[in-house]
Amino acid sequence: MVMITTYMRQGRNDEALDITEEVMKRDPNISWPHIMKGNILYSQGRKKQAETNYQAAIKATKAKSYQKAEAHSRIGRINLE
């Protein structure tokens, strides 16, 4: 997760997306890579795709309550725009 955040801060979003997708391939039931991917897509103005990833984070079986809350919050932000 640190590497993804570092790449995002450096504007290296394609590399950050590659890492999130690799983690999701290994275990699609982990919520945080879906949230991170949603954040990257949102920053690129790809709001529908971001929302899809936030929804996946909510449905993930290995999601902590604060992760689900974050995903709900980000969906709410998209819907208010």
C-alpha positions in Angstrom: 0.0 0.0 0.0 2.9 2.3 0.7 4.2 1.9 -2.8 0.8 2.7 -4.3 0.5 5.9 -2.2 4.1 6.9 -3.2 3.4 6.4 -6.9 0.1 8.4 -6.5 1.9 11.3 -4.9 4.5 11.3 -7.7 1.8 11.3 -10.3 2.7 7.8 -11.5 -0.9 6.7 -11.6 -0.4 3.9 -14.2 2.1 2.2 -12.0 -0.1 2.6 -8.9 -3.0 1.1 -10.9 -0.8 -1.8 -12.0 0.0 -2.7 -8.3 -3.6 -2.4 -7.2 -4.7 -4.7 -10.0 -2.0 -7.2 -9.1 -3.2 -7.3 -5.5 -6.8 -7.6 -6.6 -5.9 -10.6 -8.8 -4.3 -12.4 -5.9 -7.3 -11.8 -3.6 -10.3 -9.8 -4.9 -11.9 -9.9 -1.5 -9.5 -7.4 0.0 -11.2 -4.0 0.1 -8.2 -1.6 0.3 -6.9 -2.1 -3.3 -10.5 -1.3 -4.6 -10.5 1.9 -2.6 -7.0 2.9 -3.8 -8.0 2.1 -7.4 -11.1 4.2 -6.9 -9.1 7.1 -5.6 -6.7 7.0 -8.6 -9.6 6.8 -11.0 -11.4 9.6 -9.2 -8.3 11.8 -9.4 -8.3 11.2 -13.2 -12.0 12.3 -13.4 -13.2 8.8 -14.1 -15.9 9.0 -11.5 -18.1 6.1 -12.7 -15.2 3.7 -12.7 -14.2 5.0 -9.3 -17.7 4.4 -8.0 -17.6 0.8 -9.3 -14.4 0.2 -7.3 -15.8 1.8 -4.2 -18.8 -0.5 -4.5 -16.5 -3.5 -4.8 -14.7 -2.4 -1.7 -18.0 -2.4 0.2 -18.9 -5.9 -1.1 -15.4 -7.3 -0.3 -15.5 -10.0 2.4 -12.1 -8.9 3.8 -13.2 -5.4 4.6 -12.9 -3.6 7.9 -15.7 -1.4 8.9 -13.7 1.8 8.5 -12.8 0.7 5.0 -16.5 0.3 4.1 -17.2 3.6 5.7 -14.6 5.3 3.6 -15.9 3.7 0.4 -19.5 4.8 1.3 -18.2 8.3 2.0 -16.4 8.5 -1.4 -19.5 7.3 -3.2 -21.5 10.0 -1.4 -19.0 12.6 -2.6 -19.4 11.4 -6.2 -23.1 11.6 -6.0 -23.1 15.1 -4.6 -21.1 16.4 -7.5 
